[in-house]
Amino acid sequence: MKNIQNLLIVENNFELANKIKSYCKKHFNFKETDFSDSISKVQVKNLQNTFFMLNANLIIDSNELVSMAQLIRKYHVPILLYFQPDQEDVSCILDSIELGAIDIISSSIFDEDEDIVSNSEQKLFDSFIKALLKKDFSFDVDLLRFRLSPFAIEIKKDFSSKKSIVLIGADFGGIPSILGLMPKFNSNYPHPICVLMNGHEIILKDLTDRLSVNCELNVHYVDHETKIQQGTIYIIPANKTPIIDQWDKNTVKILVNDSLPFEMSLKHWIDPFMFTAVDVYGKNTTGILLSGIQEDGIIGLEKIAAVRGKTFIQIDKTSALSQRLELIEKRNLSAKKTYLNDLAQEIIKLG
């Protein structure tokens, strides 16, 4: 795939399609912008150098989902999904991301006239498209296979009896990474894994359900005060200002704030979560940041490194959003650069 130059919007609502076209024309420099009301009607000749935006409502139709998967596998087409916030059936979204779609955004970001604070999502989307237009899009078939056929790594070593915790911060592109990464931890892995993500509640809950099927470890969505258990994966909405609190010698809890709107989601909430984790777990804290554009989590990694905990940053040849890695390098933070496919093995090695 050469540099992305063109945009194809797959949408059967003419008004919404025009709204997306208007937004993209204002913010980006696509050479051409086209429409199709169905993914199955897309002509192969239109695929060259083209980025796809696809309404998630359309892939509720299984034929459309199959057509999307064929485009991704055969032609390595980059496809980004968008959905209406009131959409009830989102299982097709996780199906699509498992099959190779880049990620999911809310269609509300294209309503620039609305007086809402969703510009946080707009910034994520804008940064992604601008990065995509600057360099070649490289599709990693190994990572797609990893996502479609998750498997647990055999654990042969004995783990330390000391209480430890793994913290993972993710934003744009985090869902496909987590779908492939979490199933690699088998039922013998004893430590809690906290995944902090910015995303809509309905999507994160569906992600939790999907991981519950694919993972050997227990998976729990955190939307209220939750006691941390060993060998459990916690999916935590980062915009809920989560923190970790030591209640007594044997009880550690995750506390969240339900009063903040989703639009606060790009504030710095991963950092304080990491700070409070260090207060409880000290050098037995492992911090991981997946590729993205935000600074959120970098100061948290510095805090973990300061107490001699372990820190990792995802390095991914297919990632269009590498700003977080660049920010870490500028701060001279010695986080270990790790390819996503190797990340679970690296964590398990720590014991």
N, C-alpha and C positions, 0 to 999 in steps of 0.2 A: 504494500500500500504506500503510495507516494503522499506528499503533503496534502492535507485536507483543503479543498478549495470551495466545494459546493455543499449546500444544505438541501435535504429532502425532508419535508414535513409530512408525516403520514397521519392524516386527520380527516374524519368525515363530517366535522362541523366547520363550515366555511368561515363563520365568524371567528372562532377560536384560531383557525389556521392563519387567518389574516392578522390576528393579534400577535401571534408568534412571529410571523414574517416581519411585521412592523417593528417589533422589539429587536429582532436579530439584525435587521437592516440598519437600525439606529446605533447598535452597539458593536457590530462586527463587520468584517470585510469579506463576506462570502462572494465569490464570483457570480454564482447563480443560486437562486432559491426556487425549488419546485415543490409541487404538492402531489400527493396520491391519497385516495380515500381508502386504500387497502394495501397491506404489505405484500399480499400475493399478486398484486397487479404491477409491482415494480419491475421494470425492464432491466435486464442484466447490463445493458449498455450504459445505464445511468449510474452504475455503482462506482465507476472510477473516480477516485479523489472525493468521495461524497460521504458526508456525515448525516446520519439519520436521527430524527426526533420522532418518537412513536407514542401515540396516545395509548396508555395501558388498557383503556376500556376496549380497544379493538382486539386485543389478544385474549380476551375471555373466550373468543371463538378459537377452538383448538386448531383449526386449519390455518388461521393467521399465526398462531404460536409456532406451528411447524414451519411455516414459510419464513418466519423470523429466524428460527434456529438454522435453517438451511443457508440463509444469507450470511449468517455469522460464521458458520463452519466452513462453507465452501469459499466465500469471498473475503472473509475476515473484515466484514463491514462493522464500523463502530456505530452502535445504536444506544441512544439515551432515551429512557422512558420518562413520561410525565403523566401525572394523574390528577384528577379533581379531588380536593380534600374531602368531599362528601362521598367519595366512591366507597361502597361497602365491601365488595368482593375484591380483595387484594392478593389472593393466593396466586393469581396469574402473574403478579409482579415478581414474586419470589421465583416462580417457575422460569420466568424470562431471564432473571439475573443468574440463575443457575445455568441457563443455557448460553450465557455469554453477553447479555446486555451490560452496559457499563455501570449504570446505577439508575436511581429514580429521583425525580424532582417534582415539586408541586407546580401545577399550571398557574397558580396564583401569582407567581413571580412575574408573569407577563402583563399583569394589571398594574401598570406603572401609575395610573391615575388614582389608585386607591390609597388612602391615607393610613397605611399599615407599616409595620416595622419589618416586613418580610424582605427588606433589602439585604438582610444577612444572607438569605438564600440566593438572592440575585448576585451578590458578590461571588459566592461559590461558583454559580453557573457561569458568570462572565469570565472568571479566572480560568475555568476549565476550557471554555471555548477558545479563548485567546491563546492558551498554551497549546491546544490542539492545532490551531492554525499556524503556529510557529514552527512545529517540527513534524517529522514523519510519525504516522500512527503505526505502532508495531503491535501485532496481535500475538499473544503468547498461548500457543495451543496446549502446552504443558499445564499452565495454570487453569485453563478451561477444563481439562481432563481431571485435574485435581479437585475442581469445584463440583463436577458432575458425579464423580465416583470417590467420595471421601472415604478414607480408611484410617483406622487408629494405629499409631506406632506401638510396637511391642515394647513394654517397659520391663527391663531385666534387673535394674539396680534397686537398691534399697534407698528410700528417701530419708532425709534428715527428719528427726522427730521435732525439730524446732518449727514453730508456726511461721509459715511463709505466705506471701500473696503475690499474684501476678496482676498487673494493671495494664490494660490496652486502651489507648486513645485512638479514635477513628473519626473521620468525617467523610468527605466525598469519596466514593469508591470503597468505603469501609464494608458495606454489606457483602459484596462478592468476596472480599478478603476473609471476612469472618465466616462465611458459609463454607469456605474451603479449609480454614485453619482450625476451627474448634473441633471438628470430628477427629482430628489427629490425636487428641488426648484420650487415652483409653481409661477404663474404669479403675485402673490401679493408680492413676495420678491423684495425689492426695490434697493438693493445695487449691484454694479458691482462686478463680480467674474472674476479674471484674472488667467488663467491656463497656467503655463509656463512648456513646455514640450520639451524634446530633441527627435527629430524624423524627418523623411524625410517629406519634404513639401507635397508630394503627399498623404502620409498617414494622416497627420494632417488635410489637407483640406477635405479628405474623412470623417475623424472623425467629423469635423465641420458640414458637410452635414448630417451625421447620427444623431448627437445631435439636429440639427435643426428640425428633424422629431420627436424625442423623448422628447424634452424639451418644457415646457411652456414658458420659458424665451427666448428672442432672443439670438442667438449664432452667433458670428462673428470671422472669422479668420483674424489675424492681420499680414499683410505683408507690411504695409506702415503706415505713420502717421495717427493715429486714435483718434478721440475725444471720451472720455469715457462717456457713457450714463448710467443712472440708470437702474437696472433690466436687465442687459445684461451679457452674458458669453463671455469672450474673450479667444480664443485659440491662444497662443502666442509661436512661435518657440524660445526657449531659446537661441539658437545659434545666433540669430539676435541682440544680445546685447541690449535687450529692456530696456527702462527706462520710468519713469513717469515724466511728466513736467507740472507745473502749468503755463498756458499761461496768464490767467487773473482771476478775481474773480470767474467767472462762468465756466471757461473752463480748463479742465485737459485733457492732451493727452498722448497716448502711442507712443513713438518714437522707431523705429527699424533701424538697420543698415543692408542694403541689400548686402554689399560688402564682408561679411565674408563667407567662404565656410562651408558646412555642417560639415566637419571634425573638426571644432572648437567647436563642440556642447558640449563637456564635460568640457569646461572651466567654470569658476565661473561667470555665468550670472544671476542666480536667486538672488544672494546676492545684487548686485547693484540695481536691480529692486525693491527689498524690501526696500533698503535704501531710494531710491527716493520716494517710496510710503509713507514712514514714514514722509518725509519732507513735504508732501502735506496733509496727512490724520492724522498724529500724533497718538494719542491713539485710534483712531477709525479704526486702521489697524488690520486686522486679518490675521495671517500667518499660513499656513498649509504645512507640508511636508509629502508626501506619502512615503511608505517604499522604500528603494533603497540602493545603495552602496556609493553614492557621498556625499562629505561634502558640496557641493553647497547648499546654503539656510540656513545652520546652523547659520552662522554669521548674516544673515538677520533676523532670528528669534530672536537672541539675541538683535538686534537693536529694533525690535518691542516690545520685553518684557521690554526693558529699558525705553520706553515711556509709559508703562502700557497698551500696546495693548495686544490682546489675541493670544496665540500660541498653535498649536496642532501638534502632530506627530502621524501618523498612526501606530497602533499596530495591527498586523494581524497574527493569529496563522497559517495561510497557507502561509505566505510569506517566501520565501527562502532567500530573500535579506534583512536582518535586520541590516546591518552595520550602516546605517544612525541613527537608533534608539540607537545603542551602542555608536556612536560618540556623540550624544546629551547627553546621560547619563554621559559620561566621562567629558563633559564640565559643568555638573551640571546645565543644562538649564531646567527650570521648565515648559517645554511644556506639555500640557495635553495629555496623551496617550489615544488615542481613536480608537476603532474598526471601520473599514471602514463603516460598516452597520449603525453606529450611528453618523457618522460625520456630515451629513446634519442637523440632529436634533440639534446637539450641536451648529452649526453655527446659526441656526434659533433662538435658545434660546437667543443668544446675543443681538438680536434686532438691 
